Amino acid sequence: MDVTASRLALLAGAGSLVILLAAFGFQYIGELAPCKLCLWQRYPHGLAIVLAVLFARVKHRLLLWLGGVASLSTAAIAAYHSGIEQKWWQGPDTCTSGSIDGLSTEQLMAQIMAAPIIRCDEIAWSFLSLSMASWNLIASLLLAALWFYAWRIWPRQDISASIHS
């Protein structure tokens, strides 16, 4: 059993836990309500935490790979969200303001009334010119690297040895 890989998996799971706790802190203590994409970024972190706990009990190599995929998933959502915040591309209609060019007064009022309270294309908080989504992207890529490195160094089961036993 490789102790280093186990520690890396637990560190990666703890990293996702810290990110989730920070998100809840911003939401409930800092009173920064999350947008739809912010919420989507939380689910893979929750899954990574569960996978780390499972790995601590089961020690199956596949769990390390799945943890890496979970971290890459939240990184992908964060990258998409960061691009929307920077106006590099348009986000979902249910999450952004959209264009008002060519709209009649009635259409504009309908768009205003249907607009979400928390928009995905506005940066609610930033540090060192990076939004929460951008920081999540960076952190999630680092966590994915931990997961995949643990997967790489975890001993593979030798199938031929178990067949001949």
VMD Tcl script that builds the backbone (N, CA, C; Angstrom):
set m [mol new atoms 495]
animate dup $m
set s [atomselect $m all]
$s set {name element resname resid chain x y z} {
  {N N MET 1 A 0.849 -1.189 0.000}
  {CA C MET 1 A 0.000 0.000 0.000}
  {C C MET 1 A 0.885 1.240 0.000}
  {N N ASP 2 A 0.611 2.169 -0.894}
  {CA C ASP 2 A 1.404 3.382 -1.013}
  {C C ASP 2 A 0.811 4.483 -0.139}
  {N N VAL 3 A 1.527 4.814 0.941}
  {CA C VAL 3 A 1.057 5.825 1.890}
  {C C VAL 3 A 1.008 7.204 1.242}
  {N N THR 4 A 1.959 7.490 0.355}
  {CA C THR 4 A 2.006 8.790 -0.299}
  {C C THR 4 A 0.754 9.032 -1.140}
  {N N ALA 5 A 0.347 8.047 -1.909}
  {CA C ALA 5 A -0.862 8.183 -2.728}
  {C C ALA 5 A -2.090 8.383 -1.840}
  {N N SER 6 A -2.150 7.675 -0.731}
  {CA C SER 6 A -3.276 7.844 0.192}
  {C C SER 6 A -3.311 9.259 0.746}
  {N N ARG 7 A -2.162 9.764 1.100}
  {CA C ARG 7 A -2.101 11.139 1.621}
  {C C ARG 7 A -2.481 12.156 0.561}
  {N N LEU 8 A -2.050 11.929 -0.681}
  {CA C LEU 8 A -2.413 12.843 -1.766}
  {C C LEU 8 A -3.923 12.848 -1.993}
  {N N ALA 9 A -4.543 11.678 -1.942}
  {CA C ALA 9 A -5.993 11.592 -2.119}
  {C C ALA 9 A -6.721 12.329 -1.003}
  {N N LEU 10 A -6.262 12.133 0.224}
  {CA C LEU 10 A -6.891 12.833 1.349}
  {C C LEU 10 A -6.650 14.339 1.258}
  {N N LEU 11 A -5.467 14.738 0.808}
  {CA C LEU 11 A -5.175 16.165 0.628}
  {C C LEU 11 A -6.075 16.770 -0.441}
  {N N ALA 12 A -6.262 16.046 -1.539}
  {CA C ALA 12 A -7.137 16.536 -2.609}
  {C C ALA 12 A -8.581 16.646 -2.121}
  {N N GLY 13 A -9.043 15.634 -1.393}
  {CA C GLY 13 A -10.400 15.692 -0.838}
  {C C GLY 13 A -10.547 16.836 0.151}
  {N N ALA 14 A -9.514 17.049 0.976}
  {CA C ALA 14 A -9.539 18.171 1.929}
  {C C ALA 14 A -9.535 19.504 1.192}
  {N N GLY 15 A -8.830 19.562 0.070}
  {CA C GLY 15 A -8.827 20.790 -0.737}
  {C C GLY 15 A -10.216 21.122 -1.253}
  {N N SER 16 A -10.932 20.105 -1.720}
  {CA C SER 16 A -12.310 20.334 -2.172}
  {C C SER 16 A -13.198 20.761 -1.015}
  {N N LEU 17 A -12.964 20.185 0.163}
  {CA C LEU 17 A -13.734 20.576 1.344}
  {C C LEU 17 A -13.481 22.044 1.689}
  {N N VAL 18 A -12.232 22.473 1.640}
  {CA C VAL 18 A -11.898 23.879 1.927}
  {C C VAL 18 A -12.578 24.801 0.916}
  {N N ILE 19 A -12.553 24.403 -0.359}
  {CA C ILE 19 A -13.191 25.229 -1.392}
  {C C ILE 19 A -14.690 25.340 -1.142}
  {N N LEU 20 A -15.329 24.224 -0.806}
  {CA C LEU 20 A -16.773 24.265 -0.514}
  {C C LEU 20 A -17.068 25.107 0.723}
  {N N LEU 21 A -16.267 24.953 1.765}
  {CA C LEU 21 A -16.474 25.757 2.975}
  {C C LEU 21 A -16.300 27.245 2.670}
  {N N ALA 22 A -15.323 27.571 1.847}
  {CA C ALA 22 A -15.127 28.974 1.452}
  {C C ALA 22 A -16.338 29.487 0.673}
  {N N ALA 23 A -16.851 28.661 -0.242}
  {CA C ALA 23 A -18.029 29.064 -1.021}
  {C C ALA 23 A -19.225 29.321 -0.108}
  {N N PHE 24 A -19.439 28.413 0.857}
  {CA C PHE 24 A -20.541 28.613 1.802}
  {C C PHE 24 A -20.283 29.826 2.695}
  {N N GLY 25 A -19.029 30.067 3.034}
  {CA C GLY 25 A -18.687 31.252 3.816}
  {C C GLY 25 A -19.009 32.537 3.072}
  {N N PHE 26 A -18.624 32.585 1.787}
  {CA C PHE 26 A -18.963 33.760 0.977}
  {C C PHE 26 A -20.470 33.926 0.873}
  {N N GLN 27 A -21.183 32.803 0.764}
  {CA C GLN 27 A -22.635 32.864 0.617}
  {C C GLN 27 A -23.327 33.286 1.904}
  {N N TYR 28 A -23.018 32.636 3.022}
  {CA C TYR 28 A -23.783 32.850 4.244}
  {C C TYR 28 A -23.192 33.904 5.176}
  {N N ILE 29 A -21.880 34.061 5.173}
  {CA C ILE 29 A -21.267 35.083 6.025}
  {C C ILE 29 A -21.053 36.373 5.237}
  {N N GLY 30 A -20.531 36.228 4.033}
  {CA C GLY 30 A -20.286 37.402 3.193}
  {C C GLY 30 A -21.500 37.890 2.435}
  {N N GLU 31 A -22.597 37.138 2.513}
  {CA C GLU 31 A -23.856 37.491 1.860}
  {C C GLU 31 A -23.719 37.709 0.357}
  {N N LEU 32 A -22.880 36.875 -0.295}
  {CA C LEU 32 A -22.747 36.896 -1.752}
  {C C LEU 32 A -23.484 35.675 -2.299}
  {N N ALA 33 A -24.684 35.912 -2.776}
  {CA C ALA 33 A -25.499 34.807 -3.292}
  {C C ALA 33 A -24.843 34.223 -4.541}
  {N N PRO 34 A -24.829 32.894 -4.663}
  {CA C PRO 34 A -24.206 32.269 -5.835}
  {C C PRO 34 A -25.129 32.302 -7.042}
  {N N CYS 35 A -24.520 32.384 -8.212}
  {CA C CYS 35 A -25.296 32.265 -9.445}
  {C C CYS 35 A -25.440 30.785 -9.780}
  {N N LYS 36 A -26.132 30.505 -10.852}
  {CA C LYS 36 A -26.381 29.135 -11.284}
  {C C LYS 36 A -25.072 28.375 -11.536}
  {N N LEU 37 A -24.116 29.008 -12.225}
  {CA C LEU 37 A -22.852 28.335 -12.525}
  {C C LEU 37 A -21.991 28.152 -11.281}
  {N N CYS 38 A -22.103 29.070 -10.330}
  {CA C CYS 38 A -21.389 28.903 -9.049}
  {C C CYS 38 A -21.871 27.634 -8.355}
  {N N LEU 39 A -23.169 27.426 -8.379}
  {CA C LEU 39 A -23.737 26.234 -7.755}
  {C C LEU 39 A -23.279 24.967 -8.479}
  {N N TRP 40 A -23.244 25.019 -9.817}
  {CA C TRP 40 A -22.805 23.856 -10.592}
  {C C TRP 40 A -21.368 23.470 -10.242}
  {N N GLN 41 A -20.529 24.452 -9.924}
  {CA C GLN 41 A -19.134 24.169 -9.598}
  {C C GLN 41 A -18.991 23.436 -8.265}
  {N N ARG 42 A -19.988 23.503 -7.429}
  {CA C ARG 42 A -19.912 22.877 -6.105}
  {C C ARG 42 A -20.097 21.364 -6.157}
  {N N TYR 43 A -20.926 20.877 -7.060}
  {CA C TYR 43 A -21.255 19.453 -7.085}
  {C C TYR 43 A -20.035 18.545 -7.268}
  {N N PRO 44 A -19.144 18.814 -8.233}
  {CA C PRO 44 A -17.971 17.938 -8.360}
  {C C PRO 44 A -17.053 17.988 -7.131}
  {N N HIS 45 A -16.996 19.124 -6.447}
  {CA C HIS 45 A -16.210 19.182 -5.211}
  {C C HIS 45 A -16.815 18.255 -4.153}
  {N N GLY 46 A -18.135 18.259 -4.063}
  {CA C GLY 46 A -18.804 17.355 -3.130}
  {C C GLY 46 A -18.509 15.901 -3.467}
  {N N LEU 47 A -18.533 15.580 -4.754}
  {CA C LEU 47 A -18.219 14.228 -5.194}
  {C C LEU 47 A -16.768 13.870 -4.855}
  {N N ALA 48 A -15.840 14.811 -5.048}
  {CA C ALA 48 A -14.426 14.562 -4.731}
  {C C ALA 48 A -14.240 14.262 -3.244}
  {N N ILE 49 A -14.977 14.956 -2.412}
  {CA C ILE 49 A -14.900 14.705 -0.962}
  {C C ILE 49 A -15.363 13.283 -0.657}
  {N N VAL 50 A -16.490 12.889 -1.242}
  {CA C VAL 50 A -17.019 11.536 -1.038}
  {C C VAL 50 A -16.009 10.500 -1.538}
  {N N LEU 51 A -15.400 10.747 -2.693}
  {CA C LEU 51 A -14.419 9.806 -3.243}
  {C C LEU 51 A -13.192 9.685 -2.346}
  {N N ALA 52 A -12.753 10.794 -1.756}
  {CA C ALA 52 A -11.603 10.748 -0.842}
  {C C ALA 52 A -11.934 9.915 0.393}
  {N N VAL 53 A -13.130 10.096 0.919}
  {CA C VAL 53 A -13.550 9.316 2.094}
  {C C VAL 53 A -13.665 7.835 1.721}
  {N N LEU 54 A -14.252 7.551 0.567}
  {CA C LEU 54 A -14.353 6.164 0.105}
  {C C LEU 54 A -12.969 5.543 -0.084}
  {N N PHE 55 A -12.061 6.319 -0.674}
  {CA C PHE 55 A -10.712 5.798 -0.901}
  {C C PHE 55 A -10.012 5.487 0.419}
  {N N ALA 56 A -10.249 6.292 1.431}
  {CA C ALA 56 A -9.641 6.044 2.736}
  {C C ALA 56 A -10.093 4.695 3.296}
  {N N ARG 57 A -11.290 4.248 2.924}
  {CA C ARG 57 A -11.824 2.974 3.425}
  {C C ARG 57 A -11.551 1.806 2.473}
  {N N VAL 58 A -11.703 2.033 1.169}
  {CA C VAL 58 A -11.675 0.947 0.195}
  {C C VAL 58 A -10.303 0.769 -0.468}
  {N N LYS 59 A -9.572 1.841 -0.694}
  {CA C LYS 59 A -8.249 1.817 -1.326}
  {C C LYS 59 A -8.279 1.217 -2.732}
  {N N HIS 60 A -9.235 1.636 -3.529}
  {CA C HIS 60 A -9.309 1.156 -4.910}
  {C C HIS 60 A -8.780 2.242 -5.840}
  {N N ARG 61 A -7.923 1.855 -6.750}
  {CA C ARG 61 A -7.246 2.784 -7.662}
  {C C ARG 61 A -8.230 3.594 -8.521}
  {N N LEU 62 A -9.329 2.997 -8.912}
  {CA C LEU 62 A -10.327 3.683 -9.738}
  {C C LEU 62 A -10.857 4.937 -9.039}
  {N N LEU 63 A -10.966 4.918 -7.735}
  {CA C LEU 63 A -11.456 6.078 -6.982}
  {C C LEU 63 A -10.528 7.276 -7.154}
  {N N LEU 64 A -9.224 7.009 -7.284}
  {CA C LEU 64 A -8.266 8.104 -7.506}
  {C C LEU 64 A -8.500 8.751 -8.865}
  {N N TRP 65 A -8.728 7.923 -9.869}
  {CA C TRP 65 A -8.986 8.440 -11.208}
  {C C TRP 65 A -10.300 9.228 -11.240}
  {N N LEU 66 A -11.323 8.705 -10.585}
  {CA C LEU 66 A -12.617 9.395 -10.529}
  {C C LEU 66 A -12.503 10.733 -9.795}
  {N N GLY 67 A -11.679 10.789 -8.753}
  {CA C GLY 67 A -11.438 12.053 -8.057}
  {C C GLY 67 A -10.817 13.080 -8.980}
  {N N GLY 68 A -9.878 12.623 -9.808}
  {CA C GLY 68 A -9.272 13.527 -10.789}
  {C C GLY 68 A -10.277 14.035 -11.803}
  {N N VAL 69 A -11.147 13.149 -12.249}
  {CA C VAL 69 A -12.191 13.546 -13.206}
  {C C VAL 69 A -13.155 14.542 -12.561}
  {N N ALA 70 A -13.506 14.314 -11.301}
  {CA C ALA 70 A -14.395 15.249 -10.596}
  {C C ALA 70 A -13.747 16.632 -10.512}
  {N N SER 71 A -12.465 16.677 -10.179}
  {CA C SER 71 A -11.774 17.966 -10.087}
  {C C SER 71 A -11.662 18.639 -11.448}
  {N N LEU 72 A -11.410 17.850 -12.493}
  {CA C LEU 72 A -11.378 18.433 -13.844}
  {C C LEU 72 A -12.754 18.939 -14.264}
  {N N SER 73 A -13.806 18.272 -13.802}
  {CA C SER 73 A -15.168 18.706 -14.137}
  {C C SER 73 A -15.466 20.079 -13.559}
  {N N THR 74 A -15.132 20.275 -12.295}
  {CA C THR 74 A -15.385 21.587 -11.703}
  {C C THR 74 A -14.468 22.642 -12.315}
  {N N ALA 75 A -13.256 22.241 -12.722}
  {CA C ALA 75 A -12.356 23.183 -13.400}
  {C C ALA 75 A -12.945 23.607 -14.739}
  {N N ALA 76 A -13.552 22.666 -15.454}
  {CA C ALA 76 A -14.160 22.990 -16.751}
  {C C ALA 76 A -15.335 23.955 -16.582}
  {N N ILE 77 A -16.169 23.699 -15.590}
  {CA C ILE 77 A -17.295 24.611 -15.336}
  {C C ILE 77 A -16.769 25.982 -14.929}
  {N N ALA 78 A -15.730 26.015 -14.105}
  {CA C ALA 78 A -15.138 27.282 -13.669}
  {C C ALA 78 A -14.529 28.035 -14.845}
  {N N ALA 79 A -13.896 27.320 -15.777}
  {CA C ALA 79 A -13.321 27.967 -16.961}
  {C C ALA 79 A -14.428 28.580 -17.817}
  {N N TYR 80 A -15.492 27.841 -18.003}
  {CA C TYR 80 A -16.646 28.340 -18.746}
  {C C TYR 80 A -17.217 29.586 -18.068}
  {N N HIS 81 A -17.377 29.520 -16.745}
  {CA C HIS 81 A -17.911 30.640 -15.981}
  {C C HIS 81 A -16.980 31.857 -16.063}
  {N N SER 82 A -15.685 31.629 -15.950}
  {CA C SER 82 A -14.713 32.733 -16.036}
  {C C SER 82 A -14.791 33.416 -17.391}
  {N N GLY 83 A -14.955 32.635 -18.445}
  {CA C GLY 83 A -15.088 33.209 -19.783}
  {C C GLY 83 A -16.337 34.057 -19.932}
  {N N ILE 84 A -17.412 33.625 -19.304}
  {CA C ILE 84 A -18.656 34.403 -19.332}
  {C C ILE 84 A -18.454 35.718 -18.573}
  {N N GLU 85 A -17.796 35.641 -17.413}
  {CA C GLU 85 A -17.539 36.857 -16.628}
  {C C GLU 85 A -16.676 37.850 -17.388}
  {N N GLN 86 A -15.742 37.345 -18.177}
  {CA C GLN 86 A -14.839 38.222 -18.934}
  {C C GLN 86 A -15.445 38.658 -20.279}
  {N N LYS 87 A -16.669 38.190 -20.549}
  {CA C LYS 87 A -17.392 38.514 -21.793}
  {C C LYS 87 A -16.692 37.929 -23.023}
  {N N TRP 88 A -15.969 36.803 -22.840}
  {CA C TRP 88 A -15.323 36.124 -23.957}
  {C C TRP 88 A -16.340 35.340 -24.764}
  {N N TRP 89 A -17.412 34.888 -24.110}
  {CA C TRP 89 A -18.501 34.195 -24.767}
  {C C TRP 89 A -19.772 34.412 -23.968}
  {N N GLN 90 A -20.875 34.114 -24.613}
  {CA C GLN 90 A -22.196 34.292 -24.005}
  {C C GLN 90 A -22.518 33.109 -23.109}
  {N N GLY 91 A -23.099 33.377 -21.981}
  {CA C GLY 91 A -23.517 32.316 -21.071}
  {C C GLY 91 A -24.936 31.878 -21.354}
  {N N PRO 92 A -25.457 30.995 -20.542}
  {CA C PRO 92 A -26.847 30.555 -20.713}
  {C C PRO 92 A -27.810 31.735 -20.565}
  {N N ASP 93 A -28.888 31.706 -21.321}
  {CA C ASP 93 A -29.875 32.792 -21.259}
  {C C ASP 93 A -30.463 32.948 -19.865}
  {N N THR 94 A -30.527 31.879 -19.109}
  {CA C THR 94 A -31.110 31.935 -17.772}
  {C C THR 94 A -30.133 32.514 -16.752}
  {N N CYS 95 A -28.929 32.861 -17.196}
  {CA C CYS 95 A -27.885 33.260 -16.264}
  {C C CYS 95 A -27.221 34.591 -16.627}
  {N N THR 96 A -27.507 35.127 -17.800}
  {CA C THR 96 A -26.860 36.363 -18.246}
  {C C THR 96 A -27.907 37.346 -18.735}
  {N N SER 97 A -27.459 38.566 -18.945}
  {CA C SER 97 A -28.405 39.612 -19.336}
  {C C SER 97 A -28.811 39.525 -20.795}
  {N N GLY 98 A -27.941 39.055 -21.673}
  {CA C GLY 98 A -28.259 38.971 -23.089}
  {C C GLY 98 A -28.272 40.347 -23.736}
  {N N SER 99 A -28.511 40.373 -25.018}
  {CA C SER 99 A -28.523 41.618 -25.774}
  {C C SER 99 A -29.927 42.216 -25.776}
  {N N ILE 100 A -29.971 43.549 -25.757}
  {CA C ILE 100 A -31.271 44.224 -25.819}
  {C C ILE 100 A -31.453 44.949 -27.148}
  {N N ASP 101 A -30.508 44.751 -28.058}
  {CA C ASP 101 A -30.599 45.401 -29.369}
  {C C ASP 101 A -31.831 44.927 -30.119}
  {N N GLY 102 A -32.591 45.861 -30.624}
  {CA C GLY 102 A -33.742 45.546 -31.454}
  {C C GLY 102 A -34.970 45.058 -30.719}
  {N N LEU 103 A -34.974 45.126 -29.393}
  {CA C LEU 103 A -36.132 44.665 -28.636}
  {C C LEU 103 A -37.163 45.783 -28.508}
  {N N SER 104 A -38.420 45.407 -28.585}
  {CA C SER 104 A -39.485 46.374 -28.347}
  {C C SER 104 A -39.564 46.624 -26.841}
  {N N THR 105 A -40.334 47.617 -26.450}
  {CA C THR 105 A -40.496 47.930 -25.036}
  {C C THR 105 A -41.091 46.737 -24.285}
  {N N GLU 106 A -42.068 46.085 -24.885}
  {CA C GLU 106 A -42.695 44.928 -24.253}
  {C C GLU 106 A -41.693 43.774 -24.106}
  {N N GLN 107 A -40.891 43.536 -25.160}
  {CA C GLN 107 A -39.891 42.463 -25.101}
  {C C GLN 107 A -38.822 42.779 -24.060}
  {N N LEU 108 A -38.426 44.048 -23.978}
  {CA C LEU 108 A -37.426 44.450 -22.992}
  {C C LEU 108 A -37.965 44.248 -21.574}
  {N N MET 109 A -39.200 44.628 -21.338}
  {CA C MET 109 A -39.811 44.434 -20.019}
  {C C MET 109 A -39.915 42.946 -19.678}
  {N N ALA 110 A -40.274 42.140 -20.665}
  {CA C ALA 110 A -40.365 40.695 -20.437}
  {C C ALA 110 A -38.989 40.124 -20.084}
  {N N GLN 111 A -37.928 40.605 -20.771}
  {CA C GLN 111 A -36.575 40.135 -20.482}
  {C C GLN 111 A -36.133 40.568 -19.085}
  {N N ILE 112 A -36.475 41.793 -18.702}
  {CA C ILE 112 A -36.119 42.288 -17.367}
  {C C ILE 112 A -36.831 41.478 -16.296}
  {N N MET 113 A -38.095 41.196 -16.501}
  {CA C MET 113 A -38.877 40.453 -15.513}
  {C C MET 113 A -38.423 38.988 -15.401}
  {N N ALA 114 A -37.899 38.435 -16.509}
  {CA C ALA 114 A -37.456 37.035 -16.503}
  {C C ALA 114 A -35.990 36.882 -16.105}
  {N N ALA 115 A -35.293 38.005 -15.960}
  {CA C ALA 115 A -33.858 37.941 -15.652}
  {C C ALA 115 A -33.625 37.366 -14.261}
  {N N PRO 116 A -32.579 36.551 -14.134}
  {CA C PRO 116 A -32.281 36.001 -12.808}
  {C C PRO 116 A -31.776 37.099 -11.877}
  {N N ILE 117 A -31.959 36.888 -10.583}
  {CA C ILE 117 A -31.511 37.864 -9.602}
  {C C ILE 117 A -29.989 37.916 -9.568}
  {N N ILE 118 A -29.343 36.767 -9.598}
  {CA C ILE 118 A -27.896 36.683 -9.583}
  {C C ILE 118 A -27.433 36.299 -10.974}
  {N N ARG 119 A -26.676 37.173 -11.608}
  {CA C ARG 119 A -26.237 36.932 -12.977}
  {C C ARG 119 A -24.856 36.290 -12.993}
  {N N CYS 120 A -24.658 35.403 -13.950}
  {CA C CYS 120 A -23.381 34.698 -14.091}
  {C C CYS 120 A -22.323 35.538 -14.787}
  {N N ASP 121 A -22.737 36.594 -15.466}
  {CA C ASP 121 A -21.774 37.389 -16.228}
  {C C ASP 121 A -21.268 38.609 -15.458}
  {N N GLU 122 A -21.562 38.672 -14.173}
  {CA C GLU 122 A -21.045 39.750 -13.330}
  {C C GLU 122 A -20.137 39.159 -12.262}
  {N N ILE 123 A -19.018 39.801 -12.028}
  {CA C ILE 123 A -18.080 39.343 -11.008}
  {C C ILE 123 A -18.497 39.957 -9.673}
  {N N ALA 124 A -18.883 39.097 -8.739}
  {CA C ALA 124 A -19.350 39.571 -7.432}
  {C C ALA 124 A -18.190 39.871 -6.484}
  {N N TRP 125 A -17.058 39.195 -6.670}
  {CA C TRP 125 A -15.907 39.339 -5.780}
  {C C TRP 125 A -14.665 38.948 -6.566}
  {N N SER 126 A -13.574 39.657 -6.323}
  {CA C SER 126 A -12.312 39.277 -6.958}
  {C C SER 126 A -11.153 39.567 -6.014}
  {N N PHE 127 A -10.058 38.862 -6.235}
  {CA C PHE 127 A -8.819 39.040 -5.485}
  {C C PHE 127 A -7.686 38.905 -6.486}
  {N N LEU 128 A -6.787 39.867 -6.487}
  {CA C LEU 128 A -5.681 39.918 -7.460}
  {C C LEU 128 A -6.208 39.847 -8.895}
  {N N SER 129 A -7.304 40.524 -9.131}
  {CA C SER 129 A -7.961 40.616 -10.438}
  {C C SER 129 A -8.530 39.292 -10.942}
  {N N LEU 130 A -8.677 38.313 -10.072}
  {CA C LEU 130 A -9.282 37.038 -10.454}
  {C C LEU 130 A -10.569 36.835 -9.665}
  {N N SER 131 A -11.612 36.404 -10.363}
  {CA C SER 131 A -12.901 36.147 -9.722}
  {C C SER 131 A -12.862 34.832 -8.955}
  {N N MET 132 A -13.922 34.575 -8.199}
  {CA C MET 132 A -14.019 33.296 -7.483}
  {C C MET 132 A -13.983 32.129 -8.465}
  {N N ALA 133 A -14.631 32.274 -9.605}
  {CA C ALA 133 A -14.622 31.200 -10.603}
  {C C ALA 133 A -13.203 30.953 -11.109}
  {N N SER 134 A -12.446 32.019 -11.318}
  {CA C SER 134 A -11.059 31.866 -11.784}
  {C C SER 134 A -10.190 31.205 -10.725}
  {N N TRP 135 A -10.378 31.585 -9.463}
  {CA C TRP 135 A -9.623 30.942 -8.383}
  {C C TRP 135 A -10.015 29.474 -8.255}
  {N N ASN 136 A -11.295 29.179 -8.440}
  {CA C ASN 136 A -11.736 27.791 -8.397}
  {C C ASN 136 A -11.108 26.995 -9.534}
  {N N LEU 137 A -10.994 27.595 -10.700}
  {CA C LEU 137 A -10.354 26.947 -11.839}
  {C C LEU 137 A -8.915 26.552 -11.492}
  {N N ILE 138 A -8.157 27.496 -10.969}
  {CA C ILE 138 A -6.757 27.241 -10.619}
  {C C ILE 138 A -6.657 26.153 -9.548}
  {N N ALA 139 A -7.429 26.311 -8.482}
  {CA C ALA 139 A -7.381 25.348 -7.377}
  {C C ALA 139 A -7.815 23.961 -7.838}
  {N N SER 140 A -8.845 23.890 -8.671}
  {CA C SER 140 A -9.355 22.597 -9.123}
  {C C SER 140 A -8.359 21.882 -10.032}
  {N N LEU 141 A -7.632 22.635 -10.845}
  {CA C LEU 141 A -6.586 22.020 -11.670}
  {C C LEU 141 A -5.470 21.452 -10.797}
  {N N LEU 142 A -5.121 22.173 -9.741}
  {CA C LEU 142 A -4.109 21.658 -8.810}
  {C C LEU 142 A -4.604 20.399 -8.095}
  {N N LEU 143 A -5.865 20.403 -7.698}
  {CA C LEU 143 A -6.432 19.224 -7.048}
  {C C LEU 143 A -6.489 18.040 -8.011}
  {N N ALA 144 A -6.837 18.307 -9.258}
  {CA C ALA 144 A -6.851 17.231 -10.260}
  {C C ALA 144 A -5.450 16.644 -10.418}
  {N N ALA 145 A -4.437 17.512 -10.409}
  {CA C ALA 145 A -3.054 17.027 -10.509}
  {C C ALA 145 A -2.713 16.110 -9.331}
  {N N LEU 146 A -3.161 16.464 -8.136}
  {CA C LEU 146 A -2.929 15.596 -6.969}
  {C C LEU 146 A -3.601 14.238 -7.150}
  {N N TRP 147 A -4.863 14.261 -7.560}
  {CA C TRP 147 A -5.604 13.014 -7.764}
  {C C TRP 147 A -4.913 12.129 -8.798}
  {N N PHE 148 A -4.575 12.709 -9.943}
  {CA C PHE 148 A -3.991 11.912 -11.017}
  {C C PHE 148 A -2.578 11.445 -10.686}
  {N N TYR 149 A -1.834 12.232 -9.939}
  {CA C TYR 149 A -0.512 11.780 -9.512}
  {C C TYR 149 A -0.648 10.614 -8.533}
  {N N ALA 150 A -1.606 10.702 -7.629}
  {CA C ALA 150 A -1.859 9.590 -6.701}
  {C C ALA 150 A -2.268 8.344 -7.480}
  {N N TRP 151 A -3.095 8.517 -8.492}
  {CA C TRP 151 A -3.514 7.400 -9.344}
  {C C TRP 151 A -2.307 6.782 -10.046}
  {N N ARG 152 A -1.418 7.629 -10.530}
  {CA C ARG 152 A -0.238 7.163 -11.259}
  {C C ARG 152 A 0.716 6.366 -10.373}
  {N N ILE 153 A 0.906 6.799 -9.144}
  {CA C ILE 153 A 1.874 6.120 -8.281}
  {C C ILE 153 A 1.267 4.980 -7.468}
  {N N TRP 154 A -0.069 4.865 -7.455}
  {CA C TRP 154 A -0.698 3.778 -6.707}
  {C C TRP 154 A -0.378 2.459 -7.400}
  {N N PRO 155 A 0.024 1.455 -6.647}
  {CA C PRO 155 A 0.399 0.175 -7.271}
  {C C PRO 155 A -0.773 -0.443 -8.033}
  {N N ARG 156 A -0.462 -0.898 -9.245}
  {CA C ARG 156 A -1.469 -1.589 -10.047}
  {C C ARG 156 A -1.542 -3.041 -9.600}
  {N N GLN 157 A -2.738 -3.570 -9.636}
  {CA C GLN 157 A -2.933 -4.981 -9.294}
  {C C GLN 157 A -2.401 -5.828 -10.447}
  {N N ASP 158 A -1.554 -6.771 -10.147}
  {CA C ASP 158 A -1.025 -7.678 -11.171}
  {C C ASP 158 A -2.024 -8.808 -11.352}
  {N N ILE 159 A -2.763 -8.749 -12.464}
  {CA C ILE 159 A -3.817 -9.735 -12.727}
  {C C ILE 159 A -3.242 -11.131 -12.897}
  {N N SER 160 A -2.110 -11.256 -13.565}
  {CA C SER 160 A -1.538 -12.583 -13.815}
  {C C SER 160 A -1.123 -13.265 -12.504}
  {N N ALA 161 A -0.655 -12.487 -11.522}
  {CA C ALA 161 A -0.271 -13.069 -10.233}
  {C C ALA 161 A -1.483 -13.617 -9.495}
  {N N SER 162 A -2.624 -12.925 -9.595}
  {CA C SER 162 A -3.814 -13.404 -8.901}
  {C C SER 162 A -4.424 -14.620 -9.599}
  {N N ILE 163 A -4.221 -14.761 -10.900}
  {CA C ILE 163 A -4.763 -15.903 -11.646}
  {C C ILE 163 A -3.973 -17.169 -11.281}
  {N N HIS 164 A -2.657 -17.048 -11.142}
  {CA C HIS 164 A -1.810 -18.208 -10.871}
  {C C HIS 164 A -1.762 -18.587 -9.399}
  {N N SER 165 A -2.416 -17.846 -8.548}
  {CA C SER 165 A -2.371 -18.168 -7.105}
  {C C SER 165 A -3.291 -19.283 -6.745}
}
mol reanalyze $m
mol bondsrecalc $m
mol representation Tube
mol addrep $m
